Amino acid sequence: MHHSVFMRRYLCLRYSLMLGMMTLFGCSQSEPSVESANETSHQKQQVILVHGLARSAASMEKMAQRISLHGYQVCVVDYPTLGQDIEQTLQRSALQIDHCVYQFDRQLSDRAGSKIHFVGHSLGGLVIRDYLAKKPAMTYSPHFGEVVFVGTPNQGSDVADFFSSVWLLPLAGGTAASLTTGPKSLPNRLPKPSYPFGVIAGTNSYPILKHMFKESNDGLVSVESTQLEGMQDFITVDVKHDRLRSDPQVTDLILRYLSEQRFTLTL
């Protein structure tokens, strides 16, 4: 048999076998799963976590670990609150947030799809509101991501009102005393957010503190107080205030919001 004829038949047979294998098993280079593709895209995104009153970065460890498992870069802000004047608290927390943003910015700000998200538990949500109100240019940046407030007393705390009335709250410092429901309190002095955000509220109260509330609450903050005009989505969970920062269900809701801008999937 002529050599050229033999080669044509050989190549034709090889092509047919390859085509059959591709048809049976799919392409030789497998497509990445949706989950792995999402985790790859999350590597371009940072989540800044801000803790609440009388806590530290360690209190956000479980949430940070769970978010990190989904591929996000996580930066946990650590700032003092007890015995601090509210302005000191806001200034020191802002420096910490700046540090997180700077770290991320140097590495990924020039990449398409990079985002910086903010998640605050309790007072941490007010810290984020103050920070973003003072840096409006950030909220218009193409790298500005999602914002989630978790158990944040956006209208003030009834518990803070109670302890303020018996002169116990000031002993904890100006930051704690600023969390009342009065018109001059920190929550009610802050401007309303000019950006979309989601809110998670707890509904499992502490028995000893139930009498301080007239409505559903997480033991320290009422559900009504967490809500704020302009919410993009809102959800309640049967979790106490201090557990909101470590409960896996809550963290999963946060993760969904970061990806979908909703806590629950719409059909």
Secondary structure, 3 states (H helix, E strand, C coil): CCHHHHHHHHHHHHHHHHHHHHHHHCCCCCCCCHHHHHHHHHCCEEEEEECCCCCCHHHHHHHHHHHHCCCCEEEEECCCCCCCCHHHHHHHHHHHHHHHHHHHHHHHCCCCCCEEEEEEECHHHHHHHHHHHHCHHHHCCCCEEEEEEECCCCCCCHHHHHHHHCCCHHHHCHHHHCCCCCCCCHHHHCCCCCCCEEEEEECCCCHHHHHHCCCCECCCCEHHHHCCCCEEEEEEECCCCHHHHCCHHHHHHHHHHHHHCCCCCCC
